[in-house]
């Protein structure tokens, strides 16, 4: 169970970065989303998920 929780936490912590996983890269490329556009829409969710 700890391994699963660690995986969810690492996925959440890498959320604002478009290059963090293959799904983000493919989705951003398909929709033409640049790094700063993606980051600017995800930073608030990132802070909420990591507990700040």
Protein Blocks (a to p, Z undefined) as FASTA:
>chain_A
ZZmmmmmmmmmmmmmpmklpmklmmmmmmnopafklmmmmmmmmmmmmnoZZ
